[in-house]
Amino acid sequence: MTRRPEDVAWVGFTTEQTELLDFLDHVGNNGWGSNSQTDELMPKVLAECETAGLTIDRIKDAMEVVGYSASALHQLSRWESKRRTGRFGR
């Protein structure tokens, strides 16, 4: 399980973006695996991120800095694919 350490801040993000990153970090405690909770939340949250000016690449960069694995980051890309196309990417 990965979570942002308490002594690490999201630097260079607006308050809204920070709140969204905090929520993604909370939901990502299982590496953003697919389950009923993430199926419901992830497309909506990623759409909110885009509206707030957070691209998937910027989200992945922020999550990598706090310790998320390459596999977890790949799962974020898959969720973005599902949000945009309705299907999980590979």
N, C-alpha and C positions, 0 to 999 in steps of 0.2 A: 504494500500500500504506500503510495506516494502522496504527500501533502506538502504545501508550502510551509517551510519552517517559520515560526512566529517572528524570528528576527530578520526575515527577508521581506522587503517591501516591493511592490510593483512600481518600478521607477519609470517615469516618462509617460504615464497614463493619466487620463482624466479620472475624476471621482466615479463617474458612471462606468468607465471601462474597468476601473479597479473592482467595483462591485460585481461586474460580470465575470471578471477573472477569478475573483474569490468564489463565486458560485460554481464556475466550471471546475475549479480546483476541488471543491467539495464533492461535486458529482463524479469527478475523475478519480476518486479514491480507489476504484476498482479498474483503473485504466480505461475508463469509458467503454466497458463491455456492454453489449446489448442486453437489456432486460426491460421489463415493463416500465420502470422509472425513466431510463434513458431514452427508450423509444418515444415516450411522451415529451420529455424535456429538451433533448438535444437539438432537434430541428428548430424549435422555438428560440432557444437561448442563442444558438448560432446566428439566427436571423436578427435577434436583438443586438448581437455583437457587431454584425455588419452595419446595422443602422447607426451604431455608436462609433463607427469608424475603425473597428477592429477586423482586420483581415484574418483568414485562417492561418496564414504564415506568421503574422504577428502574435497570434494566440499561441501557436506552437513554439515560437521562439521564447515567449514568456514562460511557458510550462517546462521547456527544456532547461531553462536557467534554474528553476526550482527543483529539478531532479527527475522529471518524468522520463521514462525510457523511450527508446526509438519505437518500440512496439505500441506503446500508449499514444505517442504522437501520430503514428500511422492510423490508429483508430480514430483520432480526431479528424484526420483527412477523410476517412471513410464516412464519418457522420456528416461532414460538409458535402460529400458526394450525395448522400441520401437526401440531405436538405435540398440540394439543387436539382437532382434528377429523380428523386423518389426511390433510388436504388443504391445499395451499398457499393462503393468502389472496392477494388481488390487491394 
